[in-house]
């Protein structure tokens, strides 16, 4: 009988096949990752589109866009009027984002932070995570709300309501806080954007630069909640005093000097025992509170700059403070913005400073060409 010898793979042949597969994977992986990012970016764009349309529907119902309005403590009826514990513009848009149940669970007249003041009645709403406020490309915030009696999670918010091309976030013209005036504590100044503290009368009629040329909502990365790690541009460097004009372009020279000083202080912000005082890493930790860094942001630099965000206050409190809380994203090349008319644009990181300031303001007379960004 004739025997048949069976032949297997040699080691060299096996290694060649493995090498070919590895090369194919290396070629395909970037394409797969790019496709995934394209899908995430599309979802992010859709979220901003829904937010812009919700604002339009709110305006149709109320004749103005929402703002940050004063709220009261439940225990003594004291008025919180600086934004701390007050509800954000995003909160007022919930009924127009198919989140009526979350909105109805809140007592809007009562503060949402500070347990002794009665904020516990609003924890159901405050601790709700809203998918429409989260960009899939940005990681969720880590940790929980361990202060002021609230033990819930950080909900996250990637879309800020724009106060404009200014460090201000309120409509007050003077600082009556009694704090060091060189640090411009609490709100003061006038917003030149669409949203802000007690700016409730602003509407389409106030967008003299055009609703398609004014940013209503912008995108930012959520902070990493690690004050011992420097993460630019999302980290908020604190205690950098500002002097001069806080609204652009009039304050351009003052702003450039300040932001350069802030960048210089950034490396040391993670050193020491109480780094949370100088490196605030909780940008976008929740959407409910009407404060800069939470629900309010500004348009002072193009997306993903080489500068960190910056806060002017010398005291170690929350984010109710002048500063830059600006555009950033994990999308290559820029970030998404929603205009007042509800359209969504992708703002390039290479966009010029004057163009950025023009898109941020609503009534300063800038003429912006669509091909400039």
N, C-alpha and C positions, 0 to 999 in steps of 0.2 A: 504494500500500500504506500502511496505517495503522501508524505506529510506536508502540510502547508504552514509556512512560518508567518505568524502575525506580526505586523510592523506597527509600532507606536510612534509618538512624537519624540523627537530628540530634544534635549535641553535647549539647544540653540533655537530651534523652531518655536518652542514655547516662549522663550524670551523675546523673540521677534514679534510674536502675536501680542504679547503683553505690552511691548513698546508701542506697537501700532494703536492699540486701544487707549493707552495713556495719551498719545498724541491727539487722538480724536477727542478725548475728553477735554484736554487742554484747549483745543480749538472751539469746542462747543460750549464750555462752561461760561465764558464771557457773554456769549450770545444768550444763554439761558438767563444769566443774571440781568442782562440788559432788558430782556423781555419781562422779567419779574418787576424790575424797577419801573418800566413803562406802565405796567398794570397798576403799580402802587401810585405812580404819579397821576394816572388817569383818575383813580379813586380820590386822591387828594384834590384834584381839580374839581371833581364833582361835589366834594364836600363844601368847597368854597363857593361853588355855583349855587348850591342849596342855601348857604348862609346869605349870599347876596340877594337871592329871590325872597327869602324870608324877611329881610330888611325892607324890601320893596313892598311886600304885603303888609308889614307892620305900618309902613308909611301910609299906604292906602287906607288903612283902618283908623289911624290916629292922627294923620296929618303931619307927622314928624317922625324922625328916627329915635330909637330908644337911647337912653343915657344912663349914667350912674346917679341915682337919686338918693337923698338922705333916707336913713331908716332909723328906727328907735329900738332901744333896749326894752325888753319885756318887763324887767324887774322895777325900773325907776322911770321909764318913759323918756330917758335922756336921748338927745338927738345925735346920731353919728353922721356927720356931714363931710368928712374928709375922704370918704371912699372905703375906709377900713370897716369891714363887716357889712358894707352895702352891696347891693346886687348889681351885677354886670349887665351891659347891653345884651350880651348873649343870653342871659337868663330871660329877658323879656321877649326874645325871639323863639323860645321853646314851643309855644303853641303853633307857630308857623313852620316848625320842623317836625311835626307829628310827635311831639313830646308833651302833649297836654297833661297827661297824668303826672309827670314829673313836675311840671309847672304848678299844677293844682295842689300838689303836696306842700308847696312853700307858702309861708306867710310873708309876702313881699314887704309888708310894713315893718317887719321885725328883722333885726340884724341876723346875719348868717355866721358870725364868728364871735367868740367870747361866751363861753358857757354860762358864767354867772349873770350875763346880761340877757339870757334867754335864747341864745342861738340854738340850743338843743332842739327847739321845736322845728328847726329847718334842716336837721341833719339828713333826713331822707332825700331831700333835693340836693343838698350840698355834696353828699357822698355819691351821687349818681354819676356813673361814667357814660358819657354820650359819644357814641361812635362817630357822629357827624362832626365832632370837634377834634378828632384824632386823625393825623396823617399816618398811613400805614408805613411810611418810610422812616418815621421817627420812633425811637423806643418809648415805651410807657414810663412815666415817672416811677421811681422806686420809693418804698417806705410808706408810712401812714401819717395821718394828721394827728400827731401825738401831743399837740399843744391845745390849750384853751378848752380842754374837756372833750374834744372830738377824737375818737379813736378809729375813725374810718380811714379808708385808703386815700392816697392822692389820686385824683381822677384824671388829670392831664388835660391840656388844651394847647393845640398847635396853631390856633387862629385868633389873632388879636384884633380888637376894634381899634382903628387908627385915630390917634389924637392929632396927627398931622406931622409936619416937618418942624417940630418944636420939642423942647425938653419938658414943656408944661403938660399938665393933664387936667387942669381945672379951669374955672372961669373967674376965680378971684383975682383981683389986681394987686392985693397987698398980702403980706405974710403976717398974720396975727397970732402965730403959734407961741411966740416967746422963746423959740429956740434960736440958735446961732444963725443970724440972717445970712451970713456968707454961704451957708449950705442950702439956702432956699428950701426950707422944710415945707412939706405939705401943699401939694396942688398948685397954688398961686399961679398967676399968669393966665393968659388966654390961649386956648387951643386954636390952631388954625386948620385943624382937620374936622372930621364929621362927628367924632365921639369924644366924650370926656365927662368930667364931674359936673353935674347940674347944667349940662348943655342941652336940655331936653327940647328946646324950641327949634333946634336945627333941622332943616329939611331940604328937599330938592331945591327950593327957592334960594337957599344959601350957598349952593354949589355954583358960584358964578364962573368958575373956570371950566364948567361942563361936567356932567355926571360920568362921562366916559373918560375923563382926564383926572379924576380924583379917586384916590385909593380909599376904600371903605374898610376892608379887612386884609390883613397880611399874614404871612406864614412865618413861624419860628420853630426852632428845635426845642424840645423840652430839656430842661437842665438835668444833669446826671446826679444831683443831690449828693455830691461828694465835694465838700469844701476843701479837701486836701489835694485835690487834683485840678489842674488848670485846664479848662476846656473853652477854647475860643472858637466861635464868638458867643456861645450861649451863657457863659459865666457872667455874673454881675459883680464887678469890682466896686467896693463900697468905700465911702469916706473920701471922695475926691471932690473938693470944693470947686464950685463954678462961679465965675464972676463975669458979667457982661450980658449981652443980648441973648436970650434963650430961643429965639425964633429965627429960622433960616428964610432967606439967605442973608438977612441983616446981620446975624451973629456969626457969620462964617468963620471969621478969624478967631473969635472967642471959642467957638466950638472946636476948631482944629487944635488949638492949644490945649484945651481940656481933654480931648480924646487921646491926644498924644501922651499927656500926663497920666491918663488912666492906663494906657498900654504899658507905660514904663513901670507902673505900680503893680501890674498884674502878676509877675513872677513871685513877688514877695507876699502876695495875698494868701498863698497856701501855707505860709510858714507861721509858726507860733502855736499856742495852745487853743485859742478861740478863733479858728479860721473862718467860722460861719459869720463872724462880724465883718470880715473884709472880702470874703469870697462867697457870695450868695449864689448857690447852684440850683435854685428851685424855680427857674424860669418856666412858666406854663404849668405849674403844678396843679392848678385847678381853674375851672372856667367860671365859677359862680361869683367870686368876689370882685368888686369893681375897683381894682387897683392896677397900677402899672406892673408889668411882669406877670400878672395873673391873666387878666382879660384885656387890658389896655396896653398898646404898644405905639411906637412912633416910626416915622419914615425919615431917618436922618442919614443913612448910608445905604449903599447898594447891598443886596443879599450876600451873606457869608463874607463879611469883611475880615481883614487881618487884625481888627480891633475887638476887644471884648465889649460887652454891654457895661454900663457904668452908672453908679448911683451917687448922688451928691451929698447925702445926709451924713452927719457926723455921729448921730446916735445909732444904737444897735437895735433897731426895731424892725418893722416890716418893710414893705416896698412902697408905702405911701410917701413918695419922694420924687423930686425932679430926677431926670436921668435919661439915658438912652436904653431902650428896650426894643431892639430892632429886628429887621428881617434876617432870617436864616432858614436853611433847610438841608436835608440830606439828598436833595436832587442835584445831579451834576449841573453846574453852570448857572444856578440862580434859585429863585423861589417863586411861588405862585402868589398873586394878589387878586382880590376881587374889587372891581370898581363900583362906584355908587350906582351905576345903571344895571348892575347885576352880572356884567360880563367878567370873565376871568382871564387874566393875562399872565404870561411867564416873564418875570422881570429878571433880566440877565445880571450876573455879578459884575459885568463890565460897564453897566449903565453909569453915565456921568452924574456927578454930584448935583449939578444944577437941575438936571432932569428929575432926579429922585425927589428933590425938594419941591419941584413944581407939581409932581404927581401927588405928593403928600398934602399940599395945601388945597383948600377948596375955593378961595376967593382972593388970590394975590395977583391975578392977571397974567400968569405965565401961559405961554403958548407952547404946547408940547406936541411934537410930531410923533406919530405912531412908530416910525422907523428909527426913533432915537433910543428905543429900549427893546 
